[in-house]
């Protein structure tokens, strides 16, 4: 398993580099071919390469992704390594460790009839080219098992917040900041009003729909030169919501923002990306996983609700019962300390194999 993990991690697959993602897809395909005994379909949409195996009529979907957030060249500063029971490297936890566990789990089953494996190449950037593929596949299945990394302590993920992304652009008017600043409309100042208004929107949504909504300003820019009133300012907004009602309320309020300065103009782009994964969509599968773990001597299982989203949000959103966080146990997704606890990999693969067997 560690050899296979090294092979996947050593093939860098930054989401933004479609050629790198294509190379990674080939490595995933060859590893899967060796362990599953079948060649997959290579599906290229919008330049992004996804990998899919289907055995018979799919009833159980195993879902993962092979792209990572790590920029190309990260192996130079974060090489793959295994020391003191810990594997490190870009994407080792999110989520190449989960892919290795999945392949080895399926390799041990007597039959794969009814299994569909889908490994996408753009999850980290919102699954723009794979969403329809994921949803169409999930609609035909009675369960989706997501190989994203586990929550702390190895807990399975039974609830995820929904995600919305917005781009707010302020159009003002340029002017010389020394000679005639009064003739300008400062887009940066206008943006500052709306930056503060996001907290009011959060409070309003919370009052309407309950706690759990967060609206976070992320990337911001304004202006062109030091002596010019900014004519344009831009802000990226990340919203996380616990319910469809909260997601709808956020959308309404952000798209309803009005200019503070009468001469300014606002442009709001974006909207909901992933629906929430409600705990009800996971409870039957979590209960089955607990039964399987108890019978197999794999210990009691824990569950967790998390703020991060995954493609499991999409499968749950189309009505397919979904259990997430079945992948690697470790920590540090997207961070310098990203790692996997290697001793957990075989029992996690065993748990997955028993769970898939029970579902089939």
C-alpha positions in Angstrom: 0.0 0.0 0.0 2.8 2.4 0.8 4.4 1.7 -2.6 1.2 2.5 -4.3 0.8 5.6 -2.2 4.3 6.8 -3.2 3.4 6.2 -6.8 0.3 8.4 -6.7 1.9 11.2 -4.6 5.0 11.3 -6.8 2.8 12.2 -9.8 1.9 15.8 -9.0 -1.7 16.8 -10.0 -2.4 20.4 -9.3 -6.0 21.1 -10.3 -5.0 24.1 -12.4 -2.6 22.1 -14.6 -4.7 20.0 -16.9 -1.7 18.2 -18.4 -0.5 17.2 -14.9 -4.0 16.0 -14.0 -4.0 13.9 -17.2 -0.7 12.3 -16.2 -2.1 11.6 -12.8 -5.2 10.1 -14.2 -3.1 7.6 -16.2 -1.3 6.6 -13.0 -4.6 6.1 -11.2 -5.9 4.1 -14.2 -2.9 1.8 -14.2 -3.0 1.3 -10.4 -6.7 0.5 -10.6 -6.2 -1.8 -13.5 -3.6 -3.8 -11.6 -5.7 -4.1 -8.5 -9.2 -4.4 -10.0 -8.4 -6.4 -13.0 -10.1 -4.1 -15.5 -9.3 -1.0 -17.5 -11.3 2.1 -16.8 -13.0 4.7 -19.0 -10.9 7.9 -19.3 -13.4 10.8 -19.4 -12.1 14.2 -20.5 -14.5 17.1 -20.0 -13.4 20.7 -20.3 -9.8 19.5 -20.5 -10.0 17.7 -17.2 -9.4 14.0 -17.0 -11.7 11.8 -14.8 -11.4 8.0 -14.4 -14.4 5.6 -14.1 -14.8 1.8 -13.6 -18.3 0.2 -13.9 -18.9 -3.4 -13.0 -22.3 -4.7 -14.0 -25.2 -2.4 -13.1 -23.9 0.1 -10.6 -25.6 0.0 -7.2 -22.7 1.3 -5.0 -20.7 4.4 -6.0 -17.1 4.8 -4.6 -16.1 8.4 -5.1 -12.8 10.2 -4.9 -10.6 12.7 -6.7 -6.9 12.7 -7.8 -6.3 16.4 -8.1 -4.7 18.4 -5.3 -4.3 22.0 -4.3 -0.5 21.7 -4.2 1.3 23.8 -7.0 3.6 22.0 -9.4 7.1 21.6 -8.0 5.9 21.0 -4.4 7.6 17.6 -4.3 10.9 19.5 -4.1 10.0 21.0 -0.8 7.6 18.3 0.4 9.0 15.0 -0.9 7.1 11.8 -0.2 8.5 10.1 2.9 7.6 7.5 5.5 9.1 7.8 8.9 8.0 6.7 12.4 4.7 5.4 11.0 3.8 8.7 9.2 3.6 9.2 5.4 4.0 12.7 4.1 3.8 14.4 0.8 1.6 16.7 -1.3 -1.9 15.3 -1.4 -1.1 12.2 0.7 -4.0 12.9 3.1 -6.3 14.8 0.7 -6.9 12.3 -0.8 -4.4 10.0 -2.4 -4.3 7.8 0.7 -8.0 7.2 0.3 -7.6 6.1 -3.3 -5.0 3.5 -2.3 -7.2 2.2 0.5 -10.1 2.0 -1.9 -8.2 0.0 -4.6 -6.9 -2.4 -2.0 -10.3 -2.8 -0.4 -12.0 -3.7 -3.7 -9.2 -6.0 -4.7 -10.1 -8.2 -1.8 -13.7 -8.7 -2.7 -14.9 -11.9 -4.5 -17.0 -9.9 -6.9 -17.2 -6.3 -8.0 -20.6 -6.7 -9.7 -22.6 -3.6 -8.9 -19.7 -1.3 -8.1 -18.9 1.9 -9.8 -15.6 3.7 -9.0 -15.4 7.4 -10.0 -12.1 9.4 -9.5 -12.5 12.9 -10.7 -9.8 15.5 -11.5 -11.3 18.9 -10.4 -12.8 18.4 -6.9 -10.4 21.0 -5.3 -11.7 23.7 -7.7 -15.4 23.1 -7.3 -16.0 20.1 -9.7 -17.1 22.3 -12.5 -16.5 19.7 -15.2 -17.4 16.6 -13.1 -20.5 17.7 -11.2 -23.0 16.4 -13.9 -21.1 13.1 -14.1 -21.1 12.7 -10.3 -24.8 13.5 -10.0 -25.9 11.3 -12.9 -23.9 8.4 -11.5 -25.3 8.9 -8.0 -28.9 9.0 -9.2 -28.5 5.4 -10.4 -27.0 4.1 -7.2 -28.4 3.3 -3.8 -25.3 4.3 -1.8 -22.3 6.6 -2.3 -19.1 6.0 -0.3 -16.7 8.9 -0.4 -13.0 8.3 0.1 -12.2 11.8 1.4 -9.9 11.9 4.4 -11.4 11.1 7.8 -12.3 13.7 10.4 -10.0 14.0 13.5 -9.5 10.6 15.2 -10.7 8.7 12.2 -14.3 9.8 12.5 -16.6 9.4 9.5 -18.2 12.5 8.0 -21.9 12.4 8.2 -22.7 16.1 7.7 -21.1 18.8 5.6 -21.9 22.4 5.1 -23.0 23.7 1.7 -20.8 26.1 -0.2 -21.4 29.2 -2.2 -18.8 31.4 -3.9 -19.3 35.0 -5.0 -17.3 37.6 -6.8 -18.2 41.2 -5.9 -16.9 43.8 -8.3 -17.2 47.6 -7.6 -17.1 49.9 -10.5 -16.2 53.5 -9.5 -14.4 56.3 -11.4 -10.7 57.1 -11.6 -9.3 60.5 -10.8 -5.9 62.0 -9.8 -5.6 61.5 -6.1 -3.7 64.7 -5.6 -5.2 67.2 -8.2 -8.9 66.3 -8.1 -9.8 63.4 -5.9 -13.3 64.8 -5.5 -14.0 64.0 -9.1 -13.4 60.3 -8.6 -15.6 57.5 -7.1 -13.3 55.4 -4.9 -14.1 51.8 -5.5 -11.9 50.7 -2.6 -13.9 52.8 -0.1 -17.2 51.6 -1.7 -16.0 48.0 -1.3 -15.1 48.6 2.4 -18.8 49.3 3.1 -19.8 46.0 1.6 -17.0 44.2 3.3 -18.5 45.2 6.7 -22.0 44.5 5.4 -21.2 40.8 5.1 -21.3 40.5 8.9 -24.8 42.0 8.9 -25.8 39.4 6.3 -24.4 36.6 8.4 -26.4 37.9 11.4 -29.6 38.2 9.3 -29.3 34.6 7.9 -28.6 33.3 11.4 -31.7 35.0 12.7 -33.8 33.6 9.9 -32.6 30.0 9.6 -30.5 29.3 12.8 -26.8 29.1 13.6 -24.0 27.7 11.5 -23.6 30.1 8.5 -20.3 31.7 7.9 -19.5 34.3 5.2 -15.8 34.9 4.8 -14.2 37.6 2.6 -11.1 36.0 1.1 -9.2 37.6 -1.9 -9.4 41.3 -2.3 -7.9 43.9 -4.7 -8.3 47.5 -5.7 -6.6 50.3 -7.6 -3.9 50.5 -10.3 -1.3 53.2 -9.1 -0.5 55.0 -5.9 -1.8 58.3 -7.1 -5.0 57.3 -8.7 -8.5 57.0 -7.1 -9.3 53.3 -7.7 -11.9 52.8 -10.4 -12.3 49.1 -9.7 -12.2 46.9 -6.7 -12.9 43.1 -6.4 -13.7 40.8 -3.5 -14.1 37.0 -3.4 -16.6 35.7 -0.8 -16.8 32.2 0.6 -20.1 31.2 2.3 -20.7 28.0 4.2 -24.2 27.1 5.2 -25.8 24.3 7.2 -29.1 24.1 5.3 -30.7 24.8 1.9 -32.7 27.6 3.6 -29.6 29.3 4.7 -28.0 28.9 1.3 -31.0 30.6 -0.3 -31.0 33.4 2.2 -27.3 34.1 1.7 -27.8 34.2 -2.1 -30.7 36.6 -1.8 -28.9 39.0 0.5 -25.6 39.1 -1.3 -27.2 39.5 -4.7 -29.4 42.3 -3.2 -26.4 44.5 -2.2 -26.9 48.0 -3.3 -24.3 50.8 -3.9 -23.5 53.0 -1.0 -22.2 55.8 -3.2 -24.9 56.9 -5.8 -22.3 56.9 -8.6 -20.9 53.5 -7.9 -22.0 50.3 -9.6 -21.9 46.8 -8.1 -21.6 43.5 -10.0 -22.2 40.2 -8.2 -21.2 37.0 -9.9 -21.4 33.4 -8.6 -23.8 31.6 -6.3 -24.3 28.2 -4.7 -21.7 25.6 -5.6 -22.4 22.6 -3.4 -25.6 21.9 -1.4 -25.3 20.9 2.2 -24.8 17.2 3.0 -27.5 16.7 5.6 -26.9 14.2 8.4 -30.1 12.3 7.5 -28.5 11.3 4.2 -25.7 9.5 6.0 -27.4 7.9 9.1 -28.5 4.6 7.6 -25.0 4.0 6.1 -23.3 5.1 9.3 -25.4 2.6 11.2 -24.5 -0.1 8.8 -20.8 0.8 9.0 -21.0 0.6 12.8 -22.5 -2.9 12.5 -19.8 -4.0 10.0 -17.1 -2.6 12.2 -18.4 -4.4 15.3 -18.7 -7.7 13.5 -15.2 -7.4 12.1 -13.5 -6.3 15.3 -12.6 -2.9 13.9 -13.7 -1.0 17.0 -16.4 1.6 17.6 -16.8 4.2 14.9 -17.3 8.0 15.5 -19.1 10.5 13.3 -18.5 14.2 12.7 -20.0 17.2 11.1 -17.5 19.4 9.2 -17.5 22.7 7.5 -15.5 21.6 4.4 -17.4 20.4 1.4 -16.7 17.4 -1.0 -18.3 15.7 -4.0 -20.4 13.9 -1.4 -22.5 17.0 -1.1 -23.5 16.4 -4.7 -24.4 12.8 -4.3 -26.5 13.5 -1.2 -28.1 16.5 -3.0 -29.6 14.2 -5.7 -31.0 11.9 -3.0 -28.4 9.2 -2.9 -27.5 8.1 0.7 -24.0 9.2 1.3 -21.2 8.4 3.8 -18.1 10.5 3.7 -14.7 10.5 5.3 -13.9 6.8 4.6 -10.4 7.6 3.5 -7.1 8.2 5.2 -6.6 8.9 8.8 -4.1 11.8 9.5 -4.1 15.5 9.4 -3.0 18.7 7.6 -5.0 18.8 4.4 -3.7 21.6 2.2 -1.0 22.4 4.8 2.7 21.8 5.3 2.1 19.1 7.9 -0.2 17.0 5.7 0.3 13.4 6.6 -1.3 9.9 6.9 -0.9 7.5 9.9 0.2 4.4 8.0 -0.9 1.8 10.5 -4.5 2.9 10.0 -4.5 2.2 6.2 -5.0 -1.6 6.3 -7.9 -1.6 8.8 -9.6 1.3 7.0 -9.3 -0.7 3.7 -10.8 -3.7 5.6 -13.7 -1.6 6.9 -14.5 -0.4 3.4 -14.3 -3.9 1.9 -16.8 -5.2 4.5 -19.1 -2.2 4.0 -19.1 -2.6 0.2 -19.7 -6.3 0.6 -22.7 -5.7 2.9 -24.2 -3.2 0.5 -23.8 -5.5 -2.4 
